[in-house]
Each structure stands twice: as structure tokens, then as C-alpha cells.
């Protein structure tokens, strides 16, 4: 059956399989591992998206592209600084949107200002 063996070899070569292992387009053995700050993460580096969870040692490797990942939890201070930056960006965006009011929004505010409406509800008279 030389034809069948030849077809099997071509099929395996087309899928990037050689000697039972998957060949990758690039050698990732020398790449630095990627630092991840969540215990569950995904990888989609030129392949379908795949989700992983770190092992007990805090290490994982993508089975498609052989990228190595290391889990490093963020400390409380870093988390708080990051959240403060996000909140600051949100506040800036809110102020920007309020300053860029459309004509209809301005008319609505003149008819029934939202600040007065909120104050009425908070005071219980609305």
C-alpha cells in the first residue's frame, strides 16, 4: 500500500505534523513568557482562540503556538491605581459628553433640568 502511506504523509505534512508533534511557523522556545494577571486567559496568536487556566505552579503553554504564560497576581496598590485611572477616564469622558450637548439635549435640560429632578427624588418630593 505505498499509495496509502504516501497520502497519509502528505496529509500530515499539510497539517504541520511531523513525527507526532505539531510544527509551528516560528520558534517560540526562546521567546520571553507572557505575564498574565488573571487565572483564566485566552490565546489567539494566528490560531483559533483558546482559553486556559494556570496550573498549580502558575505556568501554562498554548498548545497551538507554544507561547509560554506565567501568572503573576497584581497587588492591591496596583489594582487600585489601575481602577482610579479608569474612573478618571470615565469622569473625563462624562464631562466631555456633557459639554458636547446637542440642541435637543439642551432644550430638554431647559424644560426639566436633570439636576433638579434628581434632587427632588433624593429629597422625596418627586
C-alpha positions as a LaTeX table, in Angstrom:
\begin{tabular}{lrrr}
\hline
Residue & $x$ (\AA) & $y$ (\AA) & $z$ (\AA) \\
\hline
Unk1 & 0.00 & 0.00 & 0.00 \\
Unk2 & 2.59 & 2.64 & $-0.92$ \\
Unk3 & $-0.13$ & 4.96 & $-2.21$ \\
Unk4 & $-1.99$ & 5.00 & 1.15 \\
Unk5 & 1.23 & 5.70 & 3.10 \\
Unk6 & 2.14 & 8.49 & 0.68 \\
Unk7 & $-1.29$ & 10.11 & 1.04 \\
Unk8 & $-1.10$ & 9.85 & 4.83 \\
Unk9 & 2.33 & 11.51 & 4.83 \\
Unk10 & 1.09 & 14.33 & 2.58 \\
Unk11 & $-1.94$ & 14.85 & 4.79 \\
Unk12 & 0.19 & 15.01 & 7.93 \\
Unk13 & 2.63 & 17.40 & 6.26 \\
Unk14 & $-0.25$ & 19.65 & 5.22 \\
Unk15 & $-1.41$ & 19.87 & 8.83 \\
Unk16 & 2.11 & 20.71 & 10.03 \\
Unk17 & 2.59 & 17.38 & 11.78 \\
Unk18 & 5.98 & 15.73 & 11.76 \\
Unk19 & 6.95 & 12.87 & 13.98 \\
Unk20 & 3.80 & 13.13 & 16.08 \\
Unk21 & 4.28 & 16.79 & 17.05 \\
Unk22 & 2.86 & 19.95 & 15.59 \\
Unk23 & 5.36 & 22.26 & 13.92 \\
Unk24 & 4.90 & 25.99 & 14.41 \\
Unk25 & 5.83 & 28.69 & 11.95 \\
Unk26 & 8.14 & 30.36 & 14.45 \\
Unk27 & 10.41 & 29.07 & 17.17 \\
Unk28 & 8.88 & 30.25 & 20.45 \\
Unk29 & 11.28 & 28.37 & 22.70 \\
Unk30 & 13.47 & 31.46 & 23.06 \\
Unk31 & 10.60 & 33.95 & 23.46 \\
Unk32 & 10.02 & 35.53 & 26.85 \\
Unk33 & 6.93 & 34.17 & 28.62 \\
Unk34 & 3.92 & 36.48 & 28.70 \\
Unk35 & 2.90 & 37.74 & 32.14 \\
Unk36 & $-0.83$ & 37.34 & 32.84 \\
Unk37 & $-2.64$ & 38.78 & 35.86 \\
Unk38 & $-5.78$ & 36.63 & 35.73 \\
Unk39 & $-6.02$ & 32.91 & 36.44 \\
Unk40 & $-8.07$ & 32.28 & 33.28 \\
Unk41 & $-6.88$ & 33.74 & 29.98 \\
Unk42 & $-7.07$ & 33.25 & 26.23 \\
Unk43 & $-4.57$ & 32.95 & 23.40 \\
Unk44 & $-5.37$ & 33.71 & 19.76 \\
Unk45 & $-1.95$ & 34.22 & 18.15 \\
Unk46 & $-2.60$ & 33.29 & 14.47 \\
Unk47 & $-4.85$ & 30.40 & 15.53 \\
Unk48 & $-8.38$ & 29.91 & 16.89 \\
Unk49 & $-8.99$ & 31.44 & 20.30 \\
Unk50 & $-8.25$ & 29.00 & 23.11 \\
Unk51 & $-8.93$ & 29.51 & 26.83 \\
Unk52 & $-6.56$ & 28.25 & 29.52 \\
Unk53 & $-6.31$ & 28.14 & 33.30 \\
Unk54 & $-2.92$ & 28.16 & 35.01 \\
Unk55 & $-1.62$ & 25.04 & 36.73 \\
Unk56 & $-0.55$ & 24.91 & 40.41 \\
Unk57 & 2.85 & 26.38 & 39.53 \\
Unk58 & 1.29 & 29.39 & 37.78 \\
Unk59 & 2.52 & 28.34 & 34.34 \\
Unk60 & 0.77 & 27.44 & 31.10 \\
Unk61 & 1.64 & 26.90 & 27.46 \\
Unk62 & $-0.56$ & 27.35 & 24.40 \\
Unk63 & $-0.96$ & 24.04 & 22.60 \\
Unk64 & $-1.26$ & 25.79 & 19.23 \\
Unk65 & 1.60 & 28.32 & 19.17 \\
Unk66 & 3.70 & 27.09 & 22.13 \\
Unk67 & 3.65 & 30.52 & 23.79 \\
Unk68 & 4.52 & 30.29 & 27.47 \\
Unk69 & 2.48 & 32.18 & 30.06 \\
Unk70 & 3.23 & 32.98 & 33.71 \\
Unk71 & 0.65 & 34.02 & 36.30 \\
Unk72 & 1.58 & 36.98 & 38.47 \\
Unk73 & $-1.23$ & 38.35 & 40.63 \\
Unk74 & $-1.39$ & 42.12 & 40.97 \\
Unk75 & $-1.00$ & 43.55 & 44.42 \\
Unk76 & $-3.73$ & 45.68 & 45.97 \\
Unk77 & $-1.99$ & 49.01 & 45.28 \\
Unk78 & $-1.57$ & 48.28 & 41.57 \\
Unk79 & $-5.22$ & 47.27 & 41.29 \\
Unk80 & $-6.38$ & 50.45 & 42.99 \\
Unk81 & $-4.17$ & 52.67 & 40.82 \\
Unk82 & $-5.48$ & 50.96 & 37.69 \\
Unk83 & $-9.11$ & 51.34 & 38.80 \\
Unk84 & $-8.54$ & 55.02 & 39.69 \\
Unk85 & $-7.14$ & 55.65 & 36.20 \\
Unk86 & $-10.22$ & 54.00 & 34.67 \\
Unk87 & $-12.55$ & 56.07 & 36.83 \\
Unk88 & $-10.66$ & 59.26 & 35.95 \\
Unk89 & $-11.02$ & 58.44 & 32.26 \\
Unk90 & $-14.74$ & 57.80 & 32.75 \\
Unk91 & $-15.21$ & 61.12 & 34.54 \\
Unk92 & $-13.32$ & 62.99 & 31.83 \\
Unk93 & $-15.47$ & 61.33 & 29.18 \\
Unk94 & $-18.66$ & 62.20 & 31.08 \\
Unk95 & $-17.62$ & 65.84 & 31.38 \\
Unk96 & $-16.69$ & 65.91 & 27.70 \\
Unk97 & $-20.09$ & 64.47 & 26.73 \\
Unk98 & $-21.91$ & 66.96 & 28.93 \\
Unk99 & $-20.01$ & 69.82 & 27.29 \\
Unk100 & $-20.89$ & 68.47 & 23.84 \\
Unk101 & $-24.65$ & 68.65 & 24.33 \\
Unk102 & $-26.88$ & 68.52 & 21.30 \\
Unk103 & $-29.58$ & 71.12 & 20.73 \\
Unk104 & $-32.34$ & 68.72 & 21.75 \\
Unk105 & $-30.49$ & 67.79 & 24.95 \\
Unk106 & $-30.06$ & 71.46 & 25.80 \\
Unk107 & $-33.77$ & 72.08 & 25.22 \\
Unk108 & $-34.67$ & 69.13 & 27.44 \\
Unk109 & $-32.44$ & 70.50 & 30.21 \\
Unk110 & $-34.15$ & 73.89 & 29.92 \\
Unk111 & $-37.60$ & 72.31 & 30.15 \\
Unk112 & $-36.74$ & 69.97 & 33.02 \\
Unk113 & $-33.20$ & 70.17 & 34.33 \\
Unk114 & $-31.99$ & 66.71 & 35.30 \\
Unk115 & $-30.16$ & 68.01 & 38.37 \\
Unk116 & $-33.42$ & 69.42 & 39.80 \\
Unk117 & $-35.23$ & 66.18 & 39.00 \\
Unk118 & $-32.59$ & 64.06 & 40.76 \\
Unk119 & $-32.62$ & 66.39 & 43.78 \\
Unk120 & $-36.43$ & 66.09 & 44.02 \\
Unk121 & $-36.20$ & 62.30 & 44.01 \\
Unk122 & $-33.41$ & 62.27 & 46.59 \\
Unk123 & $-35.37$ & 64.60 & 48.88 \\
Unk124 & $-38.52$ & 62.51 & 48.42 \\
Unk125 & $-40.66$ & 65.23 & 46.91 \\
Unk126 & $-40.67$ & 63.90 & 43.37 \\
\hline
\end{tabular}
